[in-house]
């Protein structure tokens, strides 16, 4: 069960001066509404992408508006404004004049924003129950060692660029098998960034194997899907956190700082 203090820590929820004034019943209803958003979000995202691919811009605008209104009712002001701003732009543009590639990038950016929020809320509930792996701090006297595992070489290249000037020692592997081989001959990392969808050995399986081998490094799962089943499995595998792909550098650095 989410607590008021859990939600106030989530910066996207503008609850200062609001949530503490809620009665227990009002807060319970608010949490139920948040959970409905989380449960319905995969369907909302699927619909947005279907309408976008079909170039059904009028229906797309309607769904963007509906999500924006839902977010506004939940005090997710900044993301709500972003959704409704895109609706306003579509309303002012002749559909024949729409640059589809720009619109697609904009919609995917909105999907990333609301999906990241969904993960934050879900993880807050798990951390409150003590289910997720505790945060481990390496201390400020050394650079934290990060092991990143992802079968997408382009993603690993992006990760290297994002962390090029950050105070971390990053090592990358492209499969679970290679990661296990690396760990046999090297120091244990302080943090593991772990993709979920990988061939051969997926992220959940690798996390389980690491745990069996005695690894204590906190795991941040990287995912392109914010559905509950993904978060549930990640928590069962010992996740200390989750981040959405494509990574936003500020979110990545904030999560690493929180853990390391």
LUMPAMAR-412323 format. One record per residue (C-alpha): y, x, z; residue in one letter; chain. Coordinates in Angstrom, 2 decimals. Layout:
+---------+---------+---------+------+-----+
!       v !       u !       w ! type ! mol !
+---------+---------+---------+------+-----+
!       Y !       X !       Z !    a !   A !
...
+---------+---------+---------+------+-----+
! end
This chain:
+---------+---------+---------+------+-----+
!       v !       u !       w ! type ! mol !
+---------+---------+---------+------+-----+
!    0.00 !    0.00 !    0.00 !    x !   A !
!    3.38 !    1.34 !   -0.94 !    x !   A !
!    5.96 !    1.73 !    1.79 !    x !   A !
!    9.72 !    1.40 !    1.53 !    x !   A !
!   10.16 !    5.11 !    2.19 !    x !   A !
!    7.71 !    5.94 !   -0.61 !    x !   A !
!    9.70 !    3.98 !   -3.17 !    x !   A !
!   13.06 !    5.32 !   -2.03 !    x !   A !
!   11.86 !    8.83 !   -2.93 !    x !   A !
!   11.41 !    7.81 !   -6.58 !    x !   A !
!   14.76 !    8.56 !   -8.18 !    x !   A !
!   14.30 !    6.09 !  -11.05 !    x !   A !
!   14.17 !    3.21 !   -8.58 !    x !   A !
!   17.75 !    2.53 !   -7.49 !    x !   A !
!   16.83 !    1.05 !   -4.14 !    x !   A !
!   19.42 !    2.61 !   -1.84 !    x !   A !
!   20.96 !   -0.14 !    0.25 !    x !   A !
!   18.56 !   -2.70 !   -1.19 !    x !   A !
!   14.99 !   -2.10 !   -0.08 !    x !   A !
!   15.77 !   -1.78 !    3.64 !    x !   A !
!   17.44 !   -5.18 !    3.55 !    x !   A !
!   14.34 !   -6.83 !    2.12 !    x !   A !
!   12.23 !   -8.95 !    4.43 !    x !   A !
!    8.52 !   -8.14 !    4.58 !    x !   A !
!    7.83 !  -11.03 !    2.21 !    x !   A !
!   10.50 !   -9.92 !   -0.25 !    x !   A !
!    9.21 !   -6.36 !   -0.20 !    x !   A !
!    5.64 !   -7.53 !   -0.70 !    x !   A !
!    6.76 !   -9.58 !   -3.71 !    x !   A !
!    8.66 !   -6.58 !   -5.07 !    x !   A !
!    5.58 !   -4.34 !   -4.79 !    x !   A !
!    3.49 !   -7.02 !   -6.53 !    x !   A !
!    6.02 !   -7.05 !   -9.37 !    x !   A !
!    5.81 !   -3.27 !   -9.66 !    x !   A !
!    2.03 !   -3.51 !   -9.82 !    x !   A !
!    2.21 !   -6.16 !  -12.53 !    x !   A !
!    4.38 !   -3.82 !  -14.58 !    x !   A !
!    1.88 !   -0.99 !  -14.10 !    x !   A !
!   -1.09 !   -3.21 !  -15.01 !    x !   A !
!    0.62 !   -4.70 !  -18.08 !    x !   A !
!    2.19 !   -1.47 !  -19.31 !    x !   A !
!   -0.74 !   -0.36 !  -21.54 !    x !   A !
!   -0.52 !   -3.69 !  -23.38 !    x !   A !
!    3.27 !   -3.44 !  -23.68 !    x !   A !
!    2.95 !    0.07 !  -25.13 !    x !   A !
!    0.24 !   -0.97 !  -27.56 !    x !   A !
!    2.37 !   -3.87 !  -28.80 !    x !   A !
!    5.44 !   -1.64 !  -29.26 !    x !   A !
!    3.46 !    0.82 !  -31.36 !    x !   A !
!    1.81 !   -1.90 !  -33.44 !    x !   A !
!    5.15 !   -3.53 !  -34.25 !    x !   A !
!    6.72 !   -0.14 !  -34.93 !    x !   A !
!    3.97 !    0.88 !  -37.35 !    x !   A !
!    4.16 !   -2.49 !  -39.08 !    x !   A !
!    7.96 !   -2.14 !  -39.29 !    x !   A !
!    8.24 !   -5.54 !  -37.61 !    x !   A !
!   11.62 !   -4.57 !  -36.21 !    x !   A !
!   12.68 !   -8.03 !  -35.09 !    x !   A !
!    9.55 !   -8.49 !  -32.94 !    x !   A !
!    9.84 !   -4.91 !  -31.73 !    x !   A !
!   13.40 !   -5.57 !  -30.57 !    x !   A !
!   12.22 !   -8.66 !  -28.68 !    x !   A !
!    9.56 !   -6.72 !  -26.79 !    x !   A !
!   11.97 !   -3.87 !  -26.01 !    x !   A !
!   14.37 !   -6.44 !  -24.60 !    x !   A !
!   11.66 !   -8.07 !  -22.49 !    x !   A !
!   10.63 !   -4.75 !  -20.97 !    x !   A !
!   14.27 !   -3.85 !  -20.36 !    x !   A !
!   14.85 !   -7.09 !  -18.48 !    x !   A !
!   11.70 !   -6.58 !  -16.37 !    x !   A !
!   12.83 !   -3.05 !  -15.49 !    x !   A !
!   16.29 !   -4.29 !  -14.58 !    x !   A !
!   14.80 !   -6.88 !  -12.23 !    x !   A !
!   12.91 !   -4.05 !  -10.50 !    x !   A !
!   16.07 !   -1.94 !  -10.07 !    x !   A !
!   14.95 !    0.61 !  -12.65 !    x !   A !
!   18.51 !    0.70 !  -13.92 !    x !   A !
!   18.70 !    3.84 !  -16.06 !    x !   A !
!   15.47 !    3.21 !  -17.97 !    x !   A !
!   16.37 !   -0.47 !  -18.34 !    x !   A !
!   19.72 !    0.49 !  -19.87 !    x !   A !
!   17.95 !    2.84 !  -22.30 !    x !   A !
!   15.66 !    0.02 !  -23.49 !    x !   A !
!   18.49 !   -2.49 !  -23.84 !    x !   A !
!   20.71 !    0.05 !  -25.59 !    x !   A !
!   18.02 !    0.52 !  -28.25 !    x !   A !
!   17.84 !   -3.29 !  -28.62 !    x !   A !
!   21.62 !   -3.40 !  -29.14 !    x !   A !
!   21.43 !   -0.69 !  -31.81 !    x !   A !
!   18.70 !   -2.60 !  -33.64 !    x !   A !
!   20.77 !   -5.79 !  -33.45 !    x !   A !
!   23.71 !   -4.02 !  -35.06 !    x !   A !
!   21.67 !   -2.45 !  -37.87 !    x !   A !
!   20.38 !   -4.02 !  -41.05 !    x !   A !
!   16.63 !   -3.56 !  -40.98 !    x !   A !
!   16.69 !   -2.08 !  -44.49 !    x !   A !
!   19.01 !    0.65 !  -43.20 !    x !   A !
!   16.84 !    1.70 !  -40.27 !    x !   A !
!   15.65 !    5.30 !  -40.26 !    x !   A !
!   12.05 !    4.71 !  -39.23 !    x !   A !
!   11.43 !    8.27 !  -38.03 !    x !   A !
!   14.46 !    8.21 !  -35.74 !    x !   A !
!   13.47 !    4.80 !  -34.39 !    x !   A !
!    9.90 !    5.98 !  -33.80 !    x !   A !
!   11.12 !    9.00 !  -31.84 !    x !   A !
!   13.41 !    6.77 !  -29.78 !    x !   A !
!   10.67 !    4.28 !  -28.95 !    x !   A !
!    8.24 !    7.04 !  -27.98 !    x !   A !
!   10.92 !    8.50 !  -25.72 !    x !   A !
!   11.28 !    5.12 !  -24.00 !    x !   A !
!    7.50 !    4.86 !  -23.64 !    x !   A !
!    7.44 !    8.30 !  -22.03 !    x !   A !
!   10.14 !    7.31 !  -19.53 !    x !   A !
!    8.45 !    4.15 !  -18.34 !    x !   A !
!    4.96 !    5.72 !  -18.37 !    x !   A !
!    6.16 !    8.60 !  -16.20 !    x !   A !
!    7.62 !    6.08 !  -13.76 !    x !   A !
!    4.31 !    4.21 !  -13.67 !    x !   A !
!    2.46 !    7.40 !  -12.75 !    x !   A !
!    4.99 !    8.26 !  -10.05 !    x !   A !
!    4.55 !    4.86 !   -8.41 !    x !   A !
!    0.76 !    5.02 !   -8.58 !    x !   A !
!    0.62 !    8.55 !   -7.18 !    x !   A !
!    3.01 !    7.58 !   -4.36 !    x !   A !
!    0.57 !    4.88 !   -3.29 !    x !   A !
!   -2.35 !    7.30 !   -3.29 !    x !   A !
!   -0.47 !   10.02 !   -1.41 !    x !   A !
!    0.51 !    7.43 !    1.19 !    x !   A !
!   -3.16 !    6.63 !    1.74 !    x !   A !
!   -3.97 !   10.33 !    2.02 !    x !   A !
!   -6.35 !   10.12 !   -0.96 !    x !   A !
!   -4.74 !   12.70 !   -3.20 !    x !   A !
!   -5.10 !   16.41 !   -2.55 !    x !   A !
!   -2.54 !   17.80 !   -0.07 !    x !   A !
!    0.32 !   19.90 !   -1.38 !    x !   A !
!   -0.25 !   23.63 !   -1.01 !    x !   A !
!    2.68 !   25.99 !   -0.70 !    x !   A !
!    2.19 !   29.59 !   -1.81 !    x !   A !
!    5.32 !   30.89 !   -0.09 !    x !   A !
!    8.54 !   32.14 !   -1.61 !    x !   A !
!    7.64 !   35.84 !   -1.47 !    x !   A !
!    5.71 !   35.85 !   -4.73 !    x !   A !
!    5.50 !   34.17 !   -8.10 !    x !   A !
!    3.00 !   31.35 !   -8.13 !    x !   A !
!    0.10 !   31.92 !  -10.52 !    x !   A !
!   -0.46 !   28.99 !  -12.88 !    x !   A !
!   -3.58 !   28.40 !  -14.93 !    x !   A !
!   -3.01 !   25.91 !  -17.76 !    x !   A !
!   -6.00 !   24.45 !  -19.60 !    x !   A !
!   -5.52 !   22.42 !  -22.78 !    x !   A !
!   -7.35 !   22.38 !  -26.10 !    x !   A !
!   -4.05 !   21.85 !  -27.98 !    x !   A !
!   -2.72 !   25.32 !  -28.75 !    x !   A !
!    0.65 !   23.86 !  -29.75 !    x !   A !
!    0.99 !   22.32 !  -26.30 !    x !   A !
!    0.16 !   25.64 !  -24.61 !    x !   A !
!    2.79 !   27.33 !  -26.78 !    x !   A !
!    5.34 !   24.72 !  -25.71 !    x !   A !
!    4.37 !   25.24 !  -22.09 !    x !   A !
!    4.93 !   28.99 !  -22.40 !    x !   A !
!    8.42 !   28.36 !  -23.78 !    x !   A !
!    9.27 !   25.85 !  -21.07 !    x !   A !
!    8.27 !   28.29 !  -18.32 !    x !   A !
!    9.50 !   31.49 !  -19.97 !    x !   A !
!   12.44 !   31.84 !  -17.58 !    x !   A !
!   10.84 !   30.16 !  -14.58 !    x !   A !
!    9.48 !   32.08 !  -11.57 !    x !   A !
!    5.81 !   31.62 !  -12.42 !    x !   A !
!    3.01 !   33.76 !  -13.83 !    x !   A !
!    1.38 !   31.59 !  -16.46 !    x !   A !
!   -2.05 !   32.05 !  -17.99 !    x !   A !
!   -3.44 !   29.65 !  -20.61 !    x !   A !
!   -6.95 !   28.77 !  -21.71 !    x !   A !
!   -7.99 !   26.28 !  -24.39 !    x !   A !
!  -11.25 !   24.93 !  -22.93 !    x !   A !
!  -12.97 !   24.31 !  -19.64 !    x !   A !
!  -15.62 !   26.91 !  -20.40 !    x !   A !
!  -12.99 !   29.58 !  -21.07 !    x !   A !
!  -11.13 !   28.64 !  -17.90 !    x !   A !
!  -14.28 !   29.06 !  -15.81 !    x !   A !
!  -14.99 !   32.42 !  -17.43 !    x !   A !
!  -11.45 !   33.56 !  -16.67 !    x !   A !
!  -11.74 !   32.55 !  -13.03 !    x !   A !
!  -14.95 !   34.56 !  -12.61 !    x !   A !
!  -13.04 !   37.82 !  -13.10 !    x !   A !
!   -9.48 !   37.06 !  -11.99 !    x !   A !
!   -7.61 !   35.97 !   -8.88 !    x !   A !
!   -7.61 !   32.28 !   -8.13 !    x !   A !
!   -4.46 !   30.54 !   -9.40 !    x !   A !
!   -2.00 !   28.87 !   -7.07 !    x !   A !
!   -1.64 !   25.83 !   -9.35 !    x !   A !
!   -3.77 !   24.45 !  -12.17 !    x !   A !
!   -2.26 !   22.41 !  -15.02 !    x !   A !
!   -5.14 !   20.49 !  -16.52 !    x !   A !
!   -5.30 !   18.32 !  -19.62 !    x !   A !
!   -7.55 !   15.29 !  -19.27 !    x !   A !
!   -8.69 !   14.72 !  -22.85 !    x !   A !
!  -10.57 !   17.85 !  -23.94 !    x !   A !
!  -13.78 !   18.22 !  -25.98 !    x !   A !
!  -16.90 !   19.65 !  -24.39 !    x !   A !
!  -15.69 !   19.50 !  -20.81 !    x !   A !
!  -12.87 !   17.08 !  -20.05 !    x !   A !
!  -10.30 !   17.58 !  -17.33 !    x !   A !
!  -12.10 !   15.44 !  -14.77 !    x !   A !
!  -15.33 !   17.38 !  -15.28 !    x !   A !
!  -13.57 !   20.74 !  -15.06 !    x !   A !
!  -11.82 !   19.67 !  -11.86 !    x !   A !
!  -15.17 !   18.67 !  -10.38 !    x !   A !
!  -16.70 !   22.02 !  -11.36 !    x !   A !
!  -13.75 !   23.90 !   -9.87 !    x !   A !
!  -14.12 !   21.99 !   -6.64 !    x !   A !
!  -17.83 !   22.80 !   -6.48 !    x !   A !
!  -16.98 !   26.48 !   -6.91 !    x !   A !
!  -14.66 !   26.35 !   -3.94 !    x !   A !
!  -11.29 !   26.28 !   -5.69 !    x !   A !
!   -8.45 !   25.21 !   -3.40 !    x !   A !
!   -5.71 !   25.32 !   -6.05 !    x !   A !
!   -3.85 !   22.00 !   -6.39 !    x !   A !
!   -4.34 !   20.38 !   -9.77 !    x !   A !
!   -1.61 !   18.70 !  -11.80 !    x !   A !
!   -3.24 !   16.59 !  -14.48 !    x !   A !
!   -1.48 !   16.29 !  -17.83 !    x !   A !
!   -2.04 !   13.02 !  -19.66 !    x !   A !
!   -0.78 !   10.88 !  -22.51 !    x !   A !
!   -2.01 !    7.71 !  -20.79 !    x !   A !
!   -0.59 !    6.15 !  -17.62 !    x !   A !
!   -3.21 !    3.40 !  -17.27 !    x !   A !
!   -4.64 !    2.91 !  -13.79 !    x !   A !
!   -8.11 !    4.11 !  -14.76 !    x !   A !
!   -6.69 !    7.50 !  -15.73 !    x !   A !
!   -4.75 !    7.85 !  -12.50 !    x !   A !
!   -7.71 !    6.59 !  -10.42 !    x !   A !
!  -10.06 !    9.17 !  -11.96 !    x !   A !
!   -7.49 !   11.94 !  -11.56 !    x !   A !
!   -7.06 !   11.15 !   -7.87 !    x !   A !
!  -10.84 !   11.03 !   -7.39 !    x !   A !
!  -10.96 !   14.50 !   -8.99 !    x !   A !
!   -8.45 !   15.79 !   -6.43 !    x !   A !
!   -5.12 !   15.53 !   -8.24 !    x !   A !
!   -2.03 !   16.73 !   -6.41 !    x !   A !
!    0.10 !   15.24 !   -9.17 !    x !   A !
!    0.21 !   13.94 !  -12.74 !    x !   A !
!    2.65 !   14.44 !  -15.59 !    x !   A !
!    2.99 !   12.68 !  -18.91 !    x !   A !
!    2.81 !   14.31 !  -22.32 !    x !   A !
!    5.03 !   15.36 !  -23.94 !    x !   A !
!    6.27 !   17.27 !  -20.92 !    x !   A !
!    9.89 !   17.03 !  -19.89 !    x !   A !
!   10.97 !   20.43 !  -18.60 !    x !   A !
!   12.90 !   19.05 !  -15.60 !    x !   A !
!    9.97 !   16.94 !  -14.46 !    x !   A !
!    7.59 !   19.87 !  -14.89 !    x !   A !
!    9.77 !   22.26 !  -12.91 !    x !   A !
!   10.36 !   19.68 !  -10.18 !    x !   A !
!    6.62 !   19.06 !   -9.78 !    x !   A !
!    5.82 !   22.78 !   -9.73 !    x !   A !
!    8.53 !   23.41 !   -7.14 !    x !   A !
!    7.20 !   20.55 !   -5.01 !    x !   A !
!    3.70 !   22.03 !   -5.01 !    x !   A !
!    4.34 !   25.77 !   -5.04 !    x !   A !
+---------+---------+---------+------+-----+
! end
